Amino acid sequence: MDQQLNRPGPTPASEPVSRRGVLRAATVSAAAVGAAGLLGGPAVAAPAASTGQAQGRRRVPVDRISIQLYTLRDQLAADLPGTLDALRRIGYRRVEHAGFVGRTAAQFRAALDEAGLRSTSGHVGIPQPFDAATWEQALADANVVGCKKIVHPYFGRDASGQPIRDPAVYRALARDLNRAGRLAERAGLDFGYHNHQLEFVPLTGGSTGFDILSSQTDSRLVHFELDLYWTWRGAHDPVDVIRANRGRIRQVHVKDLDVEGGFADLGDGVIDFGRIFAHEREAGIEEYIVERDDAGTAPRSPADALDTARVGFDYLASLRY
């Protein structure tokens, strides 16, 4: 699941900027505050090109719109059946879980069934150090819940909380991801990796963690769940990442970026999602997953996360590109 971060609330979108201006802004921010500031501090994110909602003939298939339940974690803890029912009434048919909200896999599946929802994907971290038996139990739980995909959610900081810069650490992770993907395949599941900004920090030697993961994981065993917000925060254009990883971006986390570098509801920020989704076939996208990390945290209330869910679904369902 994504980190819980203290970010400012959404603010109105900035004036349209070019792709070159986007990356220049990201680079300047990184140089001004250092990598740690770009990765973790407020008001230093890279804004994406914003030209308003694109108009075209293509659209996001409604049955492929999902939501990462981490967005609603506090509301789910307070009222699991009511929150799941509200998501169904908004229009969602599928979700991505971030744990079972204090239930067993079977109990969580029953709650989903009652609400008329499917958890087609779930965030579960692979054991570190890797342990096959522990991972196989996680895969068994994923099958009980009804998942088709299971995704490793987070990596990139060392024991002191600083970004990992040793390429050997990422090479070791790549080996473990391949092992996890092979076991997932045997269990009938697709295995993916979800990025944050940390994978784009320059490593000793000049490459990035994402470079290593994309080159040293087996494309037959490991796909990527590209978080569009965190990719921009890492000063990388998602379209460039797609072009370098054709067919491997099977899921995207769709979250918007405000002009201060914080989170925003879809359509209230500066990311031009239509421009990215125009490359959906090249990417191989199968799921468009709404998320906002701070949707229900102060100064917002847990119930506000349902507003984020509604705005996100309506935005994706109406987007043309």
N, C-alpha and C positions, 0 to 999 in steps of 0.2 A: 504494500500500500504506500501511498505517497507520504512524505513527511508532513507533519502538521506544522505549518509555518505561520508566523505572525506577519501578515501583509496588510497594507492599506486596502480599503474597499475600492470598488470600481470607480473610475472617473471617465468623463467623456473622451471619446477617441480623438487622437491627434489628427492634424491635416495629413492627407495622403503623402507617403514617402516612397521613394524608389527602392528597389532591392539593394542597390549599391549603398544608398543612404542607410538602410536598415543595418547592413553588415558593418558599415563604417561606424555607426552609433554603437554597435556591440563591441567593436574593437577598441574604440576610444574609451568606453566604459571600463573594459577590462584593463587597459593600460593605466587608467587613472586611479583605479582602486585596487588593482591586483586581482589575481584569479579568485582568491577567497572572497573578496568583496563582490565580484560579479556573480559568484555562485551562491552566496548566502545573504547578502545585504539587500536592503530595500533600495528602490529608485535607481537601479543600475541595469535593468533588463534591456534586451535588444528589441525594440518595437518592430513589428512586421509591416509589410506593405499593406495599406488600407485604402481600398478604392470603393468602399461600400459593398453591398451585397451584389455579387455578380449575377448577370442575367444570361440564361442560356437554356438549352434543351435538356441538359442532364440534371439529375437530382439524386440525393441520397435515398436509397430504398428504405422505406419506413420500417420494414421488418428487419433491417440491419442496424437500426439505432438502438444503442444500449446505454446503460449508465453504470459507472463505477460506484458501488455502494459506499465506499469510503466517503464520498460526497455527503452522505446522509448518516454518518456513523452515530452521531448523538441522537438524532431523531429515531433511528432504528433501535437503539438501546432503550429508548423511552417507550416505544410502541412499535414493535416489529410487524404485527399483522396489519395495523392501520397504515403504516408507512408503505408497506408493499402494496396494499390495496390502492393507496393514493397514486403510486407509480403506474399501476395498471390503468387507472382512470385517466391519467395524463395521456396515455397512449403507448407506453413501453410494453413490449412483449418479452424482452430479454434484459438481463442485468449481468454485471460482473461483480462477483462477491469479493470481499476483503476480509474473510473470516466468517464464522457462523453465528456471530452475535450471542455468544454464550450457550449456543445449542449444539447438539450433535449434528453430524452431517445429515442423518435421517430426519431429525426434527426440523432442520433448516429447509430441507427439501420439501417436507410436508407444508411448511409455511409458504413456500414459493408456489406449490401446487394449489393451495387454497386461494392464493391471490391471482392465479392464472399467469404466472411468470415462469421463465426458464433462466437458470443461471448457466449461460452458455460458456462462460469463462470465469476464472477465479485467480486471485493473487495469492500465491503461496511461495514463500522463500525456500530455496533448496538448502538442505543442511550444510553448514560450514563448521568444521570440516565435513566433507561429503560423506553421508551414510546411506547406503542403498536401502536398508530396511526401513529407515524413517521416511525416506522419500516414497517408497512403495506404499506405505500407509497413507501418505498424503494423496497419492494417485488413486488409491481405493476410495478415499473420501470424496475426491472429485467426481468419480464415477457414480457414487451414491447420489450426489447432488444433481448430477445430470450434465456436468460440464463437458464441452467438446475441446476446450483449450485450458491450459494451466500455465500461469505466467509468473516468472520470478520478478518481484516488484522493485527491488532497491539494492544498489551497491555503489561504492565509490568513496567512502570516507575511512580513514584509518582509525586506530584506537584513540587517538587524540582529537578526533573530529575534523582533521584536515583532509583535503582531497588527496586521494591516492595518486602518486606520481611514478611509482615503480612499475614499469611494464611487465615485470615478472609476475606481479600480483594479478594483473589482468589476464596474462597467459594461463595462469593456474585456474582462474575463474572460467575461462573458455573451455578448458578440459573438463571441469565439473559440469558446465552447461551441456556439453556433448553427452556426458554420462547421464545426466538427468533427462535429456531429450530422448536418448535411446530407451530408457526405462519407460518414459511416457508413451513412446510409440508402441511398445509392447502392451501397454495398458489401454491402447486405443485412443490416446489423447495427443493433441498437438501441443508442443511446448514452446513458449515464447519468453522473451526478455523485454522488460519495460525500462526505459531510460529516464534519467533525470539530466540535469546540466553537468553533473560530475564526470560523466563519460567523455565529455568534450574538452576537459582540461588538458593542456599539453603535458605530456609525460617526459621523463628523462629520455632524451634521444629524439624527441620531436613529434612522435606519433600521438594518438589519443587512445583512451580506453576503448572508445567505440570502434576505432580502426582495428584494434586487435580483436575485439569480439566479432566484428563482421568478417574478418579474414580467417580467424582461427576456430570459429564454430562451423559445424556442418549444416549447410543450408537445408538439408533434408531432415534435420533433427531440431533445429533452433530457428524460429522466426523472430521478428521484432515487432513489439507493440510500441510504436513511435508516439511519444508524448510531444505534441506539437508545441505546447507552451514551453516545456523544459528544453526542447531542442533550440528554440529561439533564445532562451535564456543562456544557453551554452554557445551563443553567437554562431549558430549554424542554421542555414536555410533548410527546412524540411524537404523542399523540392530537390535540393542537391543530395540529401541523404537518400531519398527515394531513388534517384538516378544511379547512385552508387550501389544500391541494394535491391535491384529489380526483382520483384516477385517475393521478397522476404518481409515486406511491411504489411502483414496480414491484418493488423489491428492498429487503430489510432486512438489516442486519448485526445479528445477535442475539448480544449479549455482555452479561454481567451486571456489576453494580456492587456492590462491597462497601461496608461502612458507613464506611470510611475514604476512599472516593472512588477506590479502585483497582479492578483487574479481578478477576473471580471466574468460576469455572465456572458454567454455566447451572444455575439452581436454588439456588445457594449464596449469591446476593446478594439485593438488595432490589427488583429490577425486577419488576413484575407484567406479564409478557408476555401473559398471557391477556387482560387488559384492553386492551392495544394491538391484539392480533390480532383481537379482536372487531370491529375496524374494517377488516379486511383487504379486504373488497369495496369499501368506500369508497376505500381507498388504492389498490387495484389490484395488490396484492402477488402476484408470480409466483414469487419465490424467497425462502427463509428461510435465511440464510447464517450458520452458526456461526462465531464468531471470538473469539479472546482474544489480545490483542497481546503479552502476556508469558508465553504458555503454556510456552515452552521456554527461557526465559532465567533466569539466576541470580536467586534461589537455586534455582529449578527446573532440571531437566535437559532437554535436547532431547527425550528420550523421553517426558517428562511431557506433552508436547503431544498425544500419542496418547491419553492419559487424558482430556484436555480434549475431544478430538474424540469420544471414546466417550460421555462424560457429556452433551455437547451433543446428539448424535444421539438418545440415549435420552430425554433431557428433552423435546425437540421431538416425538418420536414418541409420547410418552405424555401430552402436554399436552392437556387438554380445557378448553374455554371457551365 
